[in-house]
């Protein structure tokens, strides 16, 4: 699978959590899927994330680096 793209969502509610200004960049190539940067605003603060799924080995490896800043961004 080879994918390269981005997604922008103005507002979404997931599990009763309201997110705005959602931006996600996705790339997938040769068994590695990378979602970064992933950003959103929520309740006066901000979310940022970097997610990598490496499916090249016998066991898939998932790396997640996320942060939430409670201050307005």
C-alpha positions in Angstrom: 0.0 0.0 0.0 1.2 3.5 -0.9 -0.7 6.5 0.3 0.0 10.2 0.7 -2.6 12.7 1.7 -4.0 15.1 4.3 -7.3 15.6 6.0 -8.7 18.8 7.5 -12.0 18.9 9.5 -13.5 22.0 10.8 -15.3 20.4 13.8 -16.0 16.8 15.0 -17.3 15.1 18.1 -15.8 11.7 19.0 -16.8 9.9 22.2 -18.4 13.2 23.5 -15.1 15.0 22.9 -15.4 18.1 20.6 -12.4 18.8 18.3 -12.0 21.7 16.0 -9.4 22.7 13.4 -8.3 19.1 12.9 -5.4 18.6 10.6 -3.8 15.2 9.8 -1.1 14.2 7.3 -0.9 10.5 6.3 1.9 8.7 4.4 2.1 4.9 4.0 4.8 3.1 2.0 6.5 -0.3 2.2 4.7 -1.4 5.4 5.2 1.8 7.4 2.2 4.1 8.0 3.0 7.5 9.5 0.4 10.0 10.7 2.1 13.3 11.4 1.6 16.0 12.1 -1.8 15.4 13.7 -3.2 18.6 15.4 -6.5 19.8 16.8 -8.0 22.4 19.1 -10.1 21.2 22.0 -11.7 23.0 24.9 -9.3 26.0 24.7 -6.2 24.0 24.3 -4.4 22.0 21.7 -3.5 18.4 20.7 -0.5 17.3 18.7 0.4 13.8 17.7 2.9 11.7 15.8 1.8 8.1 15.1 3.8 5.4 13.3 2.7 1.8 12.5 5.5 -0.4 11.2 4.1 -3.6 9.8 7.3 -4.9 8.1 8.3 -7.5 10.7 6.6 -10.6 12.1 5.0 -8.4 14.8 3.6 -5.0 14.0 5.1 -2.1 16.0 3.1 1.0 17.0 4.8 4.2 18.2 2.6 7.0 19.6 3.9 10.4 20.7 1.0 12.7 21.8 0.7 15.9 23.8 -2.1 18.1 25.0 -1.5 21.7 25.9 -4.3 23.0 28.2 -3.5 26.6 27.2 -5.1 28.3 24.3 -3.0 27.9 21.2 
